[in-house]
Amino acid sequence: MTEARWNQVAADWRIFLDLGRCYGIESDQAGLVATAATLPYGGAFGWISMVLVRGTHRGRGIATRLLRRCIDSLSEGGATPVLDATPAGRPVYLELGFRDAWGLRRWHLRERNDGMARRP
């Protein structure tokens, strides 16, 4: 979903589709309105990612429902679910029992000042 303005590209989704499990919720009127994905990480952990809900469908418990599905899927396979949260998603994860373990900051370069051309 481009609405989220995340930096994931088609190749990122392909990894989740090929190596993990992806879940989605569709609406008759709006098509795909929410996604979530799991990815095995080693044997003991599984990563939850791509939890996205269209703005028009937020606040209805959709993210929580998808997260529970991801948690159940990973737990059934013997993996401990882990994730990194955006500020918007963090309250949902905390309600489901996730706890902060370390900080993460995402940086992006707005302008190069070394004279090198930017890649398209």
Secondary structure, DSSP 8 states (H G I E B T S, - for coil): -GGG--S--HHHHHHHHHHSEEEEEEETTTEEEEEEEEEEETTTEEEEEEEEE-GGGTTSSHHHHHHHHHHHHHHHTT-EEEE---TTTHHHHHHTT----S-------S---SS-----
